[in-house]
Amino acid sequence: MPKEDVFSTQIKLTMMLRLGMIQSEELPNLSADQFENALWKIKWAEGHPKHIHQIIDDIMSLKTEEIVSYLSQQAVIESRHQTLSDFTTLFGG
């Protein structure tokens, strides 16, 4: 197995481990896509580190508060393109 494949597998496993920890502790509905998007925007906005230990450290150090803040910002940004009628299901309409 090529070295890149091993690293990729280790990174994916670490991401799934951290996602599972966050889901079991505080955010049970957090999806893998939301977690990965938050990771890229919060930790790797300038690009991910070159060394596997730094990547794993970034993944494991991602805090729930950081994810919630990122997702809140994304919700505000996405809601700018919607009208009040798009939210009728939230208001019981």
N, C-alpha and C positions, 0 to 999 in steps of 0.2 A: 504494500500500500504506500503510495507516495506521501511524503512528509506533509504536503499541503492538505491532503485528505484527512490525515490524522489530526492536524490542527483544527480543521473545519469541524470534524466530529467532536473534538474536545470542546470547542467553543459552543457548538449547538447543545451538547449535553449540559454544559455549565449554564447556558441560558435557560434551558428547560428546568434545571434544578432550582435556579433562583426564582424563576416564574412560579414554580410549584410552592416554594417557600412563601412568596408574597401572596399567592392565592389562598394558601391555608391560614395565613396569619391575619390578613387585612382586606385584600381585594379579590374575593372569589370569582368575580366576573371579568377580571383582566384577561384579555386574549394575548396570545403569543405575538400577534402583529402589533398590538398596542405596546407591549413590552419592548419589542425590538425597535419600533419607531421612537419610543421614549429614550431608549439606550443610545440610538444614533444622534438624536437631537441634544440630549443632556451631556453625554460623555464624549461623543465622537463627532461633534459638529465640525471640527477641523480635520477629521480623519481618525481612523482607529490606530492605536499604537502598533509598533512593529513586532514587539515581543509578546509571546503567548501569555506569559505570567502577568503582564500589564493588562492585557485584554480580559483575562479571567478576573483580575482584581477589580477592574472597572465594572464588570458584570455583577460581581458579588457585592460591590459597595453601592450599587444603585439603590436609593432609598424610596420607600413608598411615597413619602411626601413629595419627592422630586417627580415621580410618575404622576401623581394626582395633580400637581401644579401644571405639568406639561399637558395632560389631558384636558384640564380646565381651560387652558389657553387655546388649545385646538378647538374645543367646543365653542368658545367665543368667536373665533375666526370663522368657523363653519356656519355659525348662526347668522353672521352678517349677510349671508346670501339667501336667507330665508325670510318668509313673511310670518306674521302672527298665526295665520291659518295653518301653517305647517306644524304648529305645536298644539293643535286641538286635542290630540290624543293624550297629551300630558295634562291638560286641564279638564279632562273628562267630557270632551265634546265630540 
